[in-house]
Amino acid sequence: MSERNPIPLILTAIGSVIGTVAVLSYYGYVHIAKPEDALLLADYTMLKTVPGEDYRVSLKPAPQVAECIDGVLVLFDTEQKGLTGVLVDNRKRAIRCMGQQVPTERAPANKP
């Protein structure tokens, strides 16, 4: 029996992985996040309002704007175009908006 040279197989495997990652990133399925692309949840604090107690906030607004989309609070950054995110708690549960219906899955209609 003749021995096979493993170098072409290894190079083919490495080339396949690199080619796959390149194609996926070209079509937008792979995004390598940069630190400036992220907003940390730790940057936000909820101020509890207690009747009769005063609290102070800055007059200068934050660079983020919140909007209620499909019953979920979505943050948009006004300084970095295209940076959006869903506000979640420490268990990765989305923060809901009041006054809007939360979308539910509709059961498929029975066909006669």
Secondary structure, DSSP 8 states (H G I E B T S, - for coil): -----SHHHHHHHHHHHHHHHHHHHHTTS-----GGG---GGG-------TT------SS--SEEEEEETTEEEEEESSSTT-EEE-B-TT--B-B-TTS------------
